[in-house]
Amino acid sequence: MRFAAKFEFLDEIREFVGEVARAGGFSEREIYNIQLASDEAASNIIEHAYAGISNGTLEVSCEVKNGVMTIILVDHGAPFDPSEIPTPDLTADLSERKIGGLGIYLMRKLMDEVHYKAEPEKNRNTLTMIKRKG
Amino acid sequence: MEITVQEFKHCDLITIKGRVDSATAPQLAQALEAANEGGKYKLVIDMKDLEYMSSAGFRALLAAQRNCKKYNRGEVVLANVPERIREALELAGFTELFKTFDDTLTAVGHF
């Protein structure tokens, strides 16, 4: 499913992955977490990969096979590897607390696997997230 | 997302309904900033009808908490946090930054 890379479409992206997860038999708690991880992933792509670009697109595909959900997000913006973003210090006090990297941290914690592949020669970045039924 | 503000003698009760994500979080941030600009630093956020909140919403809450706690002039507390949202806040290490209450009455009474 192709979406315009705009925050206004996050609702639809969450709905789309949520429907597939529900049909695949995931629990309501797992569905919420899958939606949250997908939102964080898409938000990062819109904010960073497509920084300053207003007509970007985001292709989201997902399937559930043998109790394993695979979500693939493809963009054509600047490469942005989530694994290069340092884990935020979650014990820092209020004044020291940084919010950057929190979305990626949540993605990694909520999903079982997160993989990223940049193919600059094809102008294509692929983020793959995997969640196994609990 | 829908935000309503109710003014009490000792604090403001801010009710957030619906979903907070990167699209709607700026609206939440604005509402919280508006309260601060009006000299209100003791804020209760009622999440009873909040369906969803991403890290974009957490960011708005953190900014508000920082501003409210400055000079010990107040704080942001949370009431009726739905289970899923509580879990995400916990995962993000946010539960220790905000007092949470099981109902709005106790939260308002905290101030």
gemmi code that builds the backbone of each chain (N, CA, C; Angstrom):
import gemmi

chains = {
    "A": [
        ("MET", (0.850, -1.190, 0.000), (0.000, 0.000, 0.000), (0.891, 1.247, 0.000)),
        ("ARG", (0.603, 2.193, -0.904), (1.435, 3.383, -1.000), (0.755, 4.566, -0.307)),
        ("PHE", (1.555, 5.281, 0.492), (1.044, 6.451, 1.212), (1.891, 7.667, 0.871)),
        ("ALA", (1.281, 8.838, 0.898), (2.063, 10.072, 0.805), (2.838, 10.186, 2.118)),
        ("ALA", (4.117, 10.581, 2.021), (4.962, 10.657, 3.224), (4.654, 11.937, 3.991)),
        ("LYS", (3.488, 11.938, 4.613), (3.048, 13.078, 5.415), (2.457, 12.559, 6.723)),
        ("PHE", (2.664, 13.336, 7.769), (2.169, 12.926, 9.089), (0.659, 12.670, 9.088)),
        ("GLU", (-0.071, 13.365, 8.224), (-1.535, 13.203, 8.184), (-1.953, 11.779, 7.821)),
        ("PHE", (-1.032, 11.006, 7.227), (-1.400, 9.654, 6.809), (-1.000, 8.580, 7.829)),
        ("LEU", (-0.437, 9.023, 8.963), (-0.034, 8.050, 9.991), (-1.229, 7.241, 10.484)),
        ("ASP", (-2.368, 7.918, 10.607), (-3.609, 7.259, 11.030), (-3.920, 6.065, 10.116)),
        ("GLU", (-3.822, 6.304, 8.816), (-4.137, 5.250, 7.830), (-3.106, 4.135, 7.866)),
        ("ILE", (-1.855, 4.507, 8.078), (-0.791, 3.488, 8.152), (-1.041, 2.590, 9.372)),
        ("ARG", (-1.374, 3.208, 10.511), (-1.651, 2.422, 11.727), (-2.855, 1.505, 11.510)),
        ("GLU", (-3.869, 2.035, 10.824), (-5.072, 1.244, 10.573), (-4.744, 0.036, 9.689)),
        ("PHE", (-3.960, 0.304, 8.653), (-3.571, -0.742, 7.700), (-2.808, -1.877, 8.404)),
        ("VAL", (-1.765, -1.557, 9.151), (-1.001, -2.625, 9.818), (-1.845, -3.292, 10.908)),
        ("GLY", (-2.711, -2.481, 11.541), (-3.581, -3.013, 12.587), (-4.545, -4.065, 12.053)),
        ("GLU", (-5.097, -3.796, 10.874), (-6.042, -4.747, 10.273), (-5.370, -6.072, 9.939)),
        ("VAL", (-4.170, -5.973, 9.378), (-3.435, -7.189, 9.010), (-3.074, -7.982, 10.274)),
        ("ALA", (-2.651, -7.268, 11.315), (-2.274, -7.937, 12.571), (-3.487, -8.614, 13.209)),
        ("ARG", (-4.637, -7.921, 13.154), (-5.862, -8.460, 13.747), (-6.295, -9.717, 12.996)),
        ("ALA", (-6.262, -9.625, 11.657), (-6.630, -10.786, 10.834), (-5.665, -11.936, 11.086)),
        ("GLY", (-4.437, -11.609, 11.458), (-3.419, -12.635, 11.701), (-3.488, -13.210, 13.103)),
        ("GLY", (-4.457, -12.740, 13.892), (-4.673, -13.333, 15.205), (-3.840, -12.755, 16.337)),
        ("PHE", (-3.241, -11.590, 16.135), (-2.472, -10.971, 17.223), (-3.425, -10.403, 18.274)),
        ("SER", (-2.959, -10.336, 19.526), (-3.799, -9.818, 20.612), (-3.912, -8.298, 20.490)),
        ("GLU", (-4.912, -7.725, 21.184), (-5.114, -6.272, 21.132), (-3.859, -5.525, 21.600)),
        ("ARG", (-3.194, -6.085, 22.609), (-1.974, -5.451, 23.127), (-0.868, -5.474, 22.072)),
        ("GLU", (-0.743, -6.635, 21.406), (0.276, -6.749, 20.347), (-0.062, -5.825, 19.181)),
        ("ILE", (-1.352, -5.720, 18.863), (-1.762, -4.860, 17.754), (-1.392, -3.400, 18.055)),
        ("TYR", (-1.663, -2.976, 19.290), (-1.312, -1.592, 19.667), (0.184, -1.361, 19.487)),
        ("ASN", (0.968, -2.331, 19.953), (2.416, -2.168, 19.897), (2.950, -2.210, 18.462)),
        ("ILE", (2.326, -3.033, 17.627), (2.709, -3.088, 16.207), (2.367, -1.755, 15.539)),
        ("GLN", (1.206, -1.205, 15.893), (0.810, 0.092, 15.331), (1.764, 1.192, 15.792)),
        ("LEU", (2.136, 1.150, 17.066), (3.045, 2.169, 17.608), (4.411, 2.085, 16.913)),
        ("ALA", (4.943, 0.864, 16.768), (6.253, 0.690, 16.118), (6.201, 1.166, 14.669)),
        ("SER", (5.096, 0.861, 13.970), (4.968, 1.262, 12.566), (4.858, 2.783, 12.447)),
        ("ASP", (4.139, 3.393, 13.364), (4.001, 4.848, 13.406), (5.372, 5.489, 13.628)),
        ("GLU", (6.128, 4.962, 14.600), (7.447, 5.533, 14.895), (8.368, 5.398, 13.686)),
        ("ALA", (8.288, 4.242, 13.013), (9.125, 4.007, 11.832), (8.753, 4.989, 10.719)),
        ("ALA", (7.452, 5.103, 10.454), (6.994, 5.994, 9.389), (7.283, 7.453, 9.740)),
        ("SER", (7.083, 7.827, 11.006), (7.356, 9.207, 11.432), (8.817, 9.565, 11.200)),
        ("ASN", (9.712, 8.620, 11.513), (11.142, 8.859, 11.311), (11.474, 9.055, 9.845)),
        ("ILE", (10.859, 8.232, 8.997), (11.106, 8.349, 7.555), (10.623, 9.709, 7.054)),
        ("ILE", (9.423, 10.097, 7.469), (8.859, 11.378, 7.024), (9.723, 12.534, 7.517)),
        ("GLU", (10.161, 12.434, 8.786), (10.906, 13.533, 9.394), (12.351, 13.601, 8.912)),
        ("HIS", (12.982, 12.441, 8.756), (14.421, 12.443, 8.449), (14.737, 12.110, 6.995)),
        ("ALA", (14.231, 10.978, 6.501), (14.547, 10.590, 5.124), (13.996, 11.628, 4.147)),
        ("TYR", (12.818, 12.152, 4.464), (12.181, 13.128, 3.574), (12.227, 14.539, 4.161)),
        ("ALA", (13.265, 14.840, 4.940), (13.374, 16.187, 5.518), (13.377, 17.221, 4.399)),
        ("GLY", (12.470, 18.161, 4.434), (12.413, 19.226, 3.437), (11.773, 18.809, 2.120)),
        ("ILE", (11.320, 17.550, 2.047), (10.685, 17.064, 0.811), (9.205, 16.841, 1.095)),
        ("SER", (8.343, 17.452, 0.273), (6.914, 17.375, 0.597), (6.151, 16.369, -0.263)),
        ("ASN", (6.785, 15.842, -1.316), (6.029, 14.925, -2.180), (6.584, 13.499, -2.161)),
        ("GLY", (7.218, 13.136, -1.053), (7.756, 11.785, -0.931), (6.658, 10.744, -0.779)),
        ("THR", (7.020, 9.497, -1.059), (6.046, 8.424, -0.863), (6.656, 7.339, 0.024)),
        ("LEU", (5.769, 6.594, 0.609), (6.154, 5.565, 1.557), (5.332, 4.328, 1.209)),
        ("GLU", (6.019, 3.227, 0.902), (5.283, 2.000, 0.602), (5.326, 1.092, 1.822)),
        ("VAL", (4.158, 0.701, 2.255), (4.063, -0.160, 3.431), (3.446, -1.489, 3.002)),
        ("SER", (4.125, -2.572, 3.270), (3.516, -3.872, 3.005), (3.660, -4.726, 4.251)),
        ("CYS", (2.676, -5.551, 4.504), (2.801, -6.424, 5.658), (2.029, -7.711, 5.447)),
        ("GLU", (2.509, -8.751, 6.097), (1.833, -10.047, 6.016), (2.104, -10.813, 7.301)),
        ("VAL", (1.200, -11.747, 7.579), (1.382, -12.633, 8.725), (1.460, -14.053, 8.185)),
        ("LYS", (2.535, -14.747, 8.531), (2.708, -16.126, 8.080), (3.183, -16.953, 9.263)),
        ("ASN", (2.487, -18.012, 9.552), (2.866, -18.897, 10.665), (3.090, -18.120, 11.969)),
        ("GLY", (2.205, -17.169, 12.237), (2.303, -16.418, 13.496), (3.415, -15.384, 13.526)),
        ("VAL", (3.995, -15.085, 12.373), (5.056, -14.076, 12.313), (4.612, -12.943, 11.387)),
        ("MET", (4.600, -11.732, 11.929), (4.223, -10.591, 11.098), (5.465, -9.876, 10.595)),
        ("THR", (5.494, -9.633, 9.296), (6.597, -8.892, 8.686), (6.036, -7.595, 8.112)),
        ("ILE", (6.630, -6.487, 8.518), (6.206, -5.176, 8.017), (7.393, -4.575, 7.277)),
        ("ILE", (7.171, -4.177, 6.043), (8.260, -3.598, 5.251), (7.877, -2.184, 4.833)),
        ("LEU", (8.752, -1.231, 5.153), (8.532, 0.164, 4.765), (9.632, 0.558, 3.787)),
        ("VAL", (9.231, 0.992, 2.601), (10.208, 1.403, 1.591), (10.041, 2.894, 1.324)),
        ("ASP", (11.182, 3.608, 1.357), (11.130, 5.031, 0.997), (12.210, 5.329, -0.030)),
        ("HIS", (12.105, 6.515, -0.627), (13.060, 6.917, -1.660), (13.717, 8.229, -1.262)),
        ("GLY", (13.932, 8.397, 0.023), (14.552, 9.620, 0.535), (16.001, 9.383, 0.921)),
        ("ALA", (16.509, 10.247, 1.794), (17.900, 10.119, 2.232), (18.036, 8.895, 3.125)),
        ("PRO", (19.139, 8.152, 2.976), (19.334, 6.985, 3.850), (19.360, 7.418, 5.312)),
        ("PHE", (18.668, 6.666, 6.129), (18.605, 6.996, 7.553), (18.570, 5.683, 8.311)),
        ("ASP", (19.713, 5.279, 8.814), (19.809, 3.975, 9.464), (19.501, 4.087, 10.951)),
        ("PRO", (18.368, 3.530, 11.386), (17.997, 3.652, 12.798), (19.029, 3.035, 13.747)),
        ("SER", (19.788, 2.046, 13.252), (20.735, 1.381, 14.164), (21.909, 2.294, 14.502)),
        ("GLU", (22.072, 3.393, 13.734), (23.161, 4.325, 14.026), (22.763, 5.374, 15.059)),
        ("ILE", (21.483, 5.371, 15.412), (21.014, 6.349, 16.400), (21.265, 5.778, 17.796)),
        ("PRO", (21.997, 6.515, 18.635), (22.286, 5.985, 19.964), (21.022, 5.814, 20.806)),
        ("THR", (21.056, 4.833, 21.680), (19.930, 4.604, 22.595), (19.858, 5.765, 23.580)),
        ("PRO", (18.674, 6.359, 23.739), (18.566, 7.472, 24.688), (18.761, 6.988, 26.127)),
        ("ASP", (19.276, 7.877, 26.972), (19.455, 7.538, 28.379), (18.110, 7.679, 29.082)),
        ("LEU", (17.505, 6.526, 29.397), (16.155, 6.543, 29.965), (16.155, 6.736, 31.471)),
        ("THR", (17.354, 6.889, 32.041), (17.400, 7.103, 33.486), (17.780, 8.548, 33.805)),
        ("ALA", (18.104, 9.326, 32.763), (18.481, 10.722, 32.987), (17.334, 11.467, 33.658)),
        ("ASP", (17.672, 12.465, 34.496), (16.580, 13.195, 35.137), (15.963, 14.180, 34.142)),
        ("LEU", (14.942, 14.863, 34.587), (14.115, 15.684, 33.700), (14.920, 16.660, 32.849)),
        ("SER", (15.879, 17.357, 33.481), (16.591, 18.400, 32.750), (17.566, 17.820, 31.724)),
        ("GLU", (18.003, 16.576, 31.978), (18.992, 15.955, 31.087), (18.329, 15.084, 30.030)),
        ("ARG", (17.051, 14.853, 30.189), (16.378, 13.880, 29.347), (16.317, 14.346, 27.895)),
        ("LYS", (16.784, 13.464, 26.994), (16.729, 13.794, 25.566), (15.605, 12.987, 24.930)),
        ("ILE", (14.914, 13.611, 24.011), (13.802, 12.922, 23.390), (14.218, 12.278, 22.076)),
        ("GLY", (15.312, 12.751, 21.501), (15.776, 12.196, 20.224), (16.091, 10.726, 20.363)),
        ("GLY", (15.727, 9.956, 19.370), (16.042, 8.531, 19.400), (15.008, 7.694, 20.134)),
        ("LEU", (14.053, 8.350, 20.759), (13.066, 7.612, 21.541), (12.160, 6.750, 20.655)),
        ("GLY", (11.770, 7.283, 19.518), (10.913, 6.535, 18.597), (11.589, 5.256, 18.125)),
        ("ILE", (12.865, 5.376, 17.804), (13.619, 4.217, 17.331), (13.803, 3.201, 18.458)),
        ("TYR", (14.048, 3.722, 19.641), (14.169, 2.841, 20.807), (12.874, 2.048, 21.003)),
        ("LEU", (11.736, 2.724, 20.907), (10.446, 2.051, 21.063), (10.263, 0.978, 19.988)),
        ("MET", (10.601, 1.331, 18.744), (10.505, 0.376, 17.631), (11.256, -0.910, 17.946)),
        ("ARG", (12.494, -0.734, 18.410), (13.337, -1.900, 18.698), (12.786, -2.723, 19.858)),
        ("LYS", (12.244, -2.037, 20.863), (11.728, -2.744, 22.033), (10.411, -3.452, 21.723)),
        ("LEU", (9.589, -2.840, 20.876), (8.252, -3.379, 20.626), (8.261, -4.514, 19.609)),
        ("MET", (9.242, -4.505, 18.705), (9.297, -5.541, 17.676), (10.392, -6.544, 18.031)),
        ("ASP", (10.305, -7.733, 17.425), (11.336, -8.735, 17.697), (12.605, -8.476, 16.889)),
        ("GLU", (12.423, -7.973, 15.671), (13.598, -7.676, 14.833), (13.342, -6.397, 14.045)),
        ("VAL", (14.405, -5.614, 13.853), (14.332, -4.431, 12.989), (15.572, -4.442, 12.100)),
        ("HIS", (15.370, -4.446, 10.789), (16.500, -4.443, 9.845), (16.375, -3.256, 8.912)),
        ("TYR", (17.526, -2.748, 8.488), (17.511, -1.591, 7.589), (18.479, -1.822, 6.443)),
        ("LYS", (18.031, -1.529, 5.243), (18.906, -1.676, 4.087), (18.803, -0.436, 3.206)),
        ("ALA", (19.936, 0.245, 3.016), (19.967, 1.411, 2.125), (20.564, 0.973, 0.797)),
        ("GLU", (19.881, 1.321, -0.297), (20.417, 1.036, -1.638), (20.451, 2.350, -2.412)),
        ("PRO", (21.516, 3.140, -2.177), (21.592, 4.477, -2.798), (21.534, 4.406, -4.323)),
        ("GLU", (22.112, 3.329, -4.890), (22.131, 3.230, -6.360), (20.719, 3.078, -6.920)),
        ("LYS", (19.814, 2.545, -6.089), (18.415, 2.405, -6.529), (17.528, 3.489, -5.923)),
        ("ASN", (18.161, 4.377, -5.131), (17.421, 5.408, -4.407), (16.284, 4.781, -3.605)),
        ("ARG", (16.654, 3.796, -2.815), (15.649, 3.007, -2.146), (16.173, 2.569, -0.772)),
        ("ASN", (15.367, 2.819, 0.258), (15.704, 2.363, 1.617), (14.598, 1.449, 2.112)),
        ("THR", (14.994, 0.353, 2.725), (14.004, -0.626, 3.164), (14.171, -0.910, 4.654)),
        ("LEU", (13.083, -0.701, 5.375), (13.065, -0.994, 6.806), (12.145, -2.201, 7.011)),
        ("THR", (12.659, -3.240, 7.607), (11.872, -4.450, 7.830), (11.727, -4.686, 9.336)),
        ("MET", (10.500, -4.879, 9.776), (10.259, -5.150, 11.197), (9.507, -6.476, 11.321)),
        ("ILE", (9.907, -7.259, 12.285), (9.296, -8.576, 12.465), (8.750, -8.726, 13.883)),
        ("LYS", (7.525, -9.233, 13.966), (6.907, -9.473, 15.280), (6.324, -10.880, 15.308)),
        ("ARG", (6.715, -11.649, 16.315), (6.163, -12.995, 16.466), (5.011, -12.963, 17.452)),
        ("LYS", (4.009, -13.759, 17.165), (2.842, -13.820, 18.044), (3.265, -14.348, 19.410)),
        ("GLY", (2.798, -13.646, 20.465), (3.246, -13.974, 21.821), (2.708, -15.248, 22.407)),
    ],
    "B": [
        ("MET", (-7.807, 14.236, 17.375), (-7.509, 14.607, 18.751), (-8.293, 15.850, 19.145)),
        ("GLU", (-8.722, 15.878, 20.388), (-9.514, 16.993, 20.890), (-9.003, 17.350, 22.289)),
        ("ILE", (-8.813, 18.632, 22.513), (-8.296, 19.055, 23.818), (-9.269, 20.032, 24.461)),
        ("THR", (-9.607, 19.793, 25.719), (-10.413, 20.771, 26.444), (-9.694, 21.154, 27.733)),
        ("VAL", (-9.861, 22.409, 28.110), (-9.187, 22.899, 29.313), (-10.240, 23.390, 30.295)),
        ("GLN", (-10.101, 22.925, 31.531), (-11.029, 23.324, 32.582), (-10.196, 23.951, 33.698)),
        ("GLU", (-10.544, 25.129, 34.112), (-9.731, 25.787, 35.126), (-10.283, 25.540, 36.525)),
        ("PHE", (-9.409, 25.074, 37.403), (-9.770, 24.908, 38.812), (-9.007, 25.953, 39.618)),
        ("LYS", (-9.327, 26.031, 40.909), (-8.689, 27.053, 41.735), (-7.172, 26.869, 41.790)),
        ("HIS", (-6.761, 25.615, 41.956), (-5.326, 25.383, 42.159), (-4.613, 24.756, 40.970)),
        ("CYS", (-5.363, 24.395, 39.940), (-4.720, 23.783, 38.774), (-5.654, 23.827, 37.562)),
        ("ASP", (-5.091, 23.489, 36.416), (-5.906, 23.358, 35.196), (-6.016, 21.881, 34.846)),
        ("LEU", (-7.212, 21.488, 34.421), (-7.423, 20.106, 33.988), (-7.495, 20.100, 32.469)),
        ("ILE", (-6.538, 19.411, 31.865), (-6.482, 19.365, 30.409), (-6.866, 17.955, 29.963)),
        ("THR", (-7.941, 17.850, 29.216), (-8.429, 16.544, 28.778), (-8.061, 16.334, 27.314)),
        ("ILE", (-7.389, 15.212, 27.054), (-7.015, 14.890, 25.667), (-7.849, 13.698, 25.234)),
        ("LYS", (-8.528, 13.862, 24.097), (-9.329, 12.756, 23.558), (-8.781, 12.350, 22.202)),
        ("GLY", (-8.883, 11.066, 21.890), (-8.499, 10.616, 20.551), (-7.064, 10.162, 20.468)),
        ("ARG", (-6.394, 10.538, 19.384), (-5.059, 10.010, 19.109), (-4.032, 11.130, 18.958)),
        ("VAL", (-2.911, 10.949, 19.650), (-1.814, 11.905, 19.536), (-0.661, 11.238, 18.792)),
        ("ASP", (-0.333, 11.755, 17.614), (0.826, 11.259, 16.859), (1.593, 12.468, 16.321)),
        ("SER", (2.503, 12.240, 15.369), (3.311, 13.361, 14.857), (2.451, 14.431, 14.205)),
        ("ALA", (1.266, 14.043, 13.714), (0.385, 15.017, 13.065), (-0.321, 15.893, 14.090)),
        ("THR", (-0.716, 15.310, 15.213), (-1.531, 16.057, 16.175), (-0.754, 16.559, 17.397)),
        ("ALA", (0.460, 16.022, 17.624), (1.231, 16.428, 18.807), (1.508, 17.938, 18.868)),
        ("PRO", (1.759, 18.603, 17.718), (1.995, 20.056, 17.798), (0.819, 20.807, 18.438)),
        ("GLN", (-0.394, 20.309, 18.196), (-1.591, 20.912, 18.780), (-1.591, 20.749, 20.306)),
        ("LEU", (-1.168, 19.570, 20.761), (-1.064, 19.323, 22.202), (0.012, 20.233, 22.806)),
        ("ALA", (1.161, 20.305, 22.122), (2.255, 21.151, 22.618), (1.782, 22.594, 22.741)),
        ("GLN", (1.016, 23.046, 21.746), (0.508, 24.419, 21.758), (-0.429, 24.665, 22.932)),
        ("ALA", (-1.302, 23.695, 23.199), (-2.257, 23.844, 24.308), (-1.513, 23.944, 25.641)),
        ("LEU", (-0.463, 23.127, 25.788), (0.297, 23.138, 27.033), (1.092, 24.439, 27.162)),
        ("GLU", (1.643, 24.900, 26.048), (2.373, 26.178, 26.058), (1.431, 27.336, 26.380)),
        ("ALA", (0.216, 27.259, 25.831), (-0.751, 28.327, 26.080), (-1.080, 28.417, 27.573)),
        ("ALA", (-1.194, 27.250, 28.218), (-1.463, 27.236, 29.666), (-0.315, 27.924, 30.396)),
        ("ASN", (0.916, 27.561, 30.029), (2.099, 28.156, 30.669), (2.139, 29.668, 30.435)),
        ("GLU", (1.820, 30.060, 29.215), (1.845, 31.492, 28.902), (0.795, 32.245, 29.703)),
        ("GLY", (-0.272, 31.540, 30.076), (-1.303, 32.149, 30.905), (-0.968, 32.066, 32.390)),
        ("GLY", (0.269, 31.669, 32.698), (0.706, 31.609, 34.092), (0.256, 30.357, 34.814)),
        ("LYS", (-0.187, 29.339, 34.065), (-0.630, 28.084, 34.683), (0.481, 27.037, 34.563)),
        ("TYR", (0.962, 26.599, 35.709), (2.047, 25.619, 35.710), (1.671, 24.335, 36.455)),
        ("LYS", (0.486, 24.332, 37.053), (0.004, 23.125, 37.731), (-1.058, 22.508, 36.834)),
        ("LEU", (-0.675, 21.446, 36.152), (-1.547, 20.887, 35.133), (-1.839, 19.405, 35.376)),
        ("VAL", (-3.111, 19.059, 35.290), (-3.519, 17.657, 35.320), (-3.914, 17.300, 33.890)),
        ("ILE", (-3.322, 16.228, 33.365), (-3.716, 15.774, 32.037), (-4.565, 14.522, 32.185)),
        ("ASP", (-5.826, 14.654, 31.774), (-6.751, 13.526, 31.872), (-6.695, 12.727, 30.573)),
        ("MET", (-6.303, 11.452, 30.699), (-6.125, 10.607, 29.506), (-7.223, 9.560, 29.353)),
        ("LYS", (-8.317, 9.745, 30.082), (-9.371, 8.726, 30.070), (-9.812, 8.349, 28.659)),
        ("ASP", (-9.978, 9.348, 27.800), (-10.452, 9.085, 26.438), (-9.342, 9.183, 25.396)),
        ("LEU", (-8.110, 9.022, 25.869), (-6.978, 9.024, 24.944), (-6.815, 7.599, 24.411)),
        ("GLU", (-6.850, 7.471, 23.081), (-6.786, 6.131, 22.483), (-5.369, 5.720, 22.139)),
        ("TYR", (-4.537, 6.728, 21.878), (-3.222, 6.410, 21.328), (-2.278, 7.587, 21.530)),
        ("MET", (-1.012, 7.288, 21.851), (-0.014, 8.352, 21.921), (1.341, 7.803, 21.502)),
        ("SER", (1.960, 8.449, 20.527), (3.294, 8.031, 20.081), (4.342, 8.881, 20.797)),
        ("SER", (5.618, 8.660, 20.467), (6.690, 9.406, 21.130), (6.592, 10.907, 20.835)),
        ("ALA", (5.884, 11.273, 19.755), (5.699, 12.700, 19.468), (4.893, 13.354, 20.597)),
        ("GLY", (3.923, 12.600, 21.135), (3.145, 13.101, 22.269), (3.984, 13.135, 23.535)),
        ("PHE", (4.837, 12.107, 23.701), (5.711, 12.062, 24.886), (6.611, 13.300, 24.915)),
        ("ARG", (7.059, 13.678, 23.700), (7.946, 14.838, 23.571), (7.241, 16.108, 24.062)),
        ("ALA", (5.974, 16.255, 23.710), (5.200, 17.433, 24.138), (5.033, 17.428, 25.662)),
        ("LEU", (4.789, 16.232, 26.229), (4.627, 16.119, 27.688), (5.922, 16.483, 28.405)),
        ("LEU", (7.052, 16.014, 27.849), (8.354, 16.270, 28.467), (8.667, 17.766, 28.471)),
        ("ALA", (8.422, 18.425, 27.337), (8.686, 19.869, 27.241), (7.846, 20.624, 28.265)),
        ("ALA", (6.579, 20.209, 28.402), (5.682, 20.872, 29.354), (6.146, 20.634, 30.791)),
        ("GLN", (6.551, 19.398, 31.080), (7.005, 19.088, 32.440), (8.225, 19.933, 32.806)),
        ("ARG", (9.150, 20.072, 31.846), (10.349, 20.882, 32.090), (9.969, 22.312, 32.419)),
        ("ASN", (9.069, 22.861, 31.620), (8.692, 24.259, 31.791), (7.908, 24.474, 33.084)),
        ("CYS", (7.034, 23.513, 33.403), (6.205, 23.670, 34.605), (7.019, 23.542, 35.883)),
        ("LYS", (8.007, 22.646, 35.859), (8.770, 22.393, 37.086), (9.838, 23.455, 37.358)),
        ("LYS", (10.096, 24.278, 36.352), (11.094, 25.332, 36.501), (10.744, 26.211, 37.697)),
        ("TYR", (11.706, 26.594, 38.482), (11.539, 27.444, 39.678), (10.530, 26.851, 40.670)),
        ("ASN", (10.320, 25.535, 40.609), (9.351, 24.885, 41.505), (7.964, 25.496, 41.437)),
        ("ARG", (7.605, 25.993, 40.257), (6.321, 26.696, 40.186), (5.152, 25.765, 39.900)),
        ("GLY", (5.439, 24.504, 39.631), (4.332, 23.584, 39.382), (4.808, 22.267, 38.822)),
        ("GLU", (3.885, 21.510, 38.266), (4.240, 20.265, 37.598), (3.065, 19.755, 36.768)),
        ("VAL", (3.383, 18.816, 35.888), (2.358, 18.145, 35.092), (2.134, 16.776, 35.724)),
        ("VAL", (0.890, 16.430, 36.022), (0.579, 15.079, 36.500), (-0.419, 14.446, 35.539)),
        ("LEU", (-0.445, 13.117, 35.523), (-1.305, 12.403, 34.588), (-2.405, 11.656, 35.343)),
        ("ALA", (-3.595, 11.636, 34.773), (-4.706, 10.911, 35.389), (-5.347, 9.966, 34.379)),
        ("ASN", (-5.843, 8.842, 34.871), (-6.570, 7.856, 34.046), (-5.772, 7.406, 32.823)),
        ("VAL", (-4.508, 7.056, 33.030), (-3.675, 6.661, 31.892), (-4.095, 5.266, 31.424)),
        ("PRO", (-4.562, 5.127, 30.168), (-4.962, 3.805, 29.681), (-3.768, 2.840, 29.678)),
        ("GLU", (-4.089, 1.567, 29.831), (-3.052, 0.549, 30.034), (-1.976, 0.546, 28.944)),
        ("ARG", (-2.393, 0.571, 27.683), (-1.415, 0.506, 26.582), (-0.481, 1.707, 26.595)),
        ("ILE", (-1.080, 2.866, 26.892), (-0.284, 4.100, 26.909), (0.663, 4.086, 28.107)),
        ("ARG", (0.178, 3.543, 29.216), (1.032, 3.423, 30.396), (2.238, 2.519, 30.093)),
        ("GLU", (1.976, 1.439, 29.378), (3.064, 0.516, 29.025), (4.113, 1.195, 28.145)),
        ("ALA", (3.651, 1.983, 27.184), (4.585, 2.675, 26.288), (5.373, 3.738, 27.056)),
        ("LEU", (4.682, 4.446, 27.961), (5.365, 5.453, 28.779), (6.423, 4.796, 29.660)),
        ("GLU", (6.081, 3.618, 30.162), (7.009, 2.880, 31.015), (8.246, 2.465, 30.233)),
        ("LEU", (7.993, 1.942, 29.032), (9.068, 1.509, 28.152), (10.016, 2.672, 27.847)),
        ("ALA", (9.446, 3.854, 27.722), (10.232, 5.043, 27.401), (10.886, 5.654, 28.644)),
        ("GLY", (10.627, 5.041, 29.805), (11.205, 5.552, 31.040), (10.552, 6.852, 31.498)),
        ("PHE", (9.309, 7.072, 31.084), (8.639, 8.329, 31.406), (7.840, 8.283, 32.698)),
        ("THR", (7.550, 7.066, 33.189), (6.663, 6.993, 34.350), (7.304, 7.605, 35.596)),
        ("GLU", (8.635, 7.660, 35.622), (9.260, 8.263, 36.798), (9.336, 9.791, 36.693)),
        ("LEU", (9.003, 10.323, 35.532), (9.041, 11.778, 35.353), (7.688, 12.430, 35.647)),
        ("PHE", (6.638, 11.588, 35.731), (5.290, 12.121, 35.938), (4.583, 11.350, 37.039)),
        ("LYS", (3.977, 12.071, 37.973), (3.101, 11.401, 38.945), (1.848, 10.997, 38.192)),
        ("THR", (1.336, 9.810, 38.499), (0.097, 9.405, 37.845), (-0.955, 9.075, 38.897)),
        ("PHE", (-2.192, 9.398, 38.569), (-3.313, 9.179, 39.484), (-4.390, 8.362, 38.781)),
        ("ASP", (-5.109, 7.570, 39.583), (-6.124, 6.687, 39.015), (-7.411, 7.414, 38.649)),
        ("ASP", (-7.600, 8.614, 39.185), (-8.788, 9.380, 38.810), (-8.478, 10.869, 38.871)),
        ("THR", (-9.305, 11.650, 38.166), (-9.025, 13.087, 38.054), (-9.222, 13.810, 39.386)),
        ("LEU", (-10.160, 13.331, 40.181), (-10.442, 13.998, 41.460), (-9.195, 14.014, 42.346)),
        ("THR", (-8.558, 12.856, 42.479), (-7.341, 12.760, 43.289), (-6.229, 13.602, 42.663)),
        ("ALA", (-6.164, 13.587, 41.344), (-5.107, 14.342, 40.659), (-5.274, 15.837, 40.901)),
        ("VAL", (-6.497, 16.322, 40.770), (-6.769, 17.745, 40.997), (-6.513, 18.084, 42.474)),
        ("GLY", (-6.889, 17.159, 43.352), (-6.700, 17.355, 44.791), (-5.237, 17.369, 45.206)),
        ("HIS", (-4.377, 16.843, 44.337), (-2.942, 16.804, 44.619), (-2.361, 18.211, 44.735)),
        ("PHE", (-2.982, 19.165, 44.042), (-2.445, 20.546, 44.047), (-3.089, 21.383, 45.149)),
    ],
}
model = gemmi.Model(1)
for chain_id, residues in chains.items():
    chain = gemmi.Chain(chain_id)
    for i, (resn, *xyz) in enumerate(residues, 1):
        res = gemmi.Residue()
        res.name, res.seqid = resn, gemmi.SeqId(i, " ")
        for name, pos in zip(("N", "CA", "C"), xyz):
            atom = gemmi.Atom()
            atom.name, atom.element = name, gemmi.Element(name[0])
            atom.pos, atom.b_iso = gemmi.Position(*pos), 0.0
            res.add_atom(atom)
        chain.add_residue(res)
    model.add_chain(chain)
structure = gemmi.Structure()
structure.add_model(model)
structure.setup_entities()
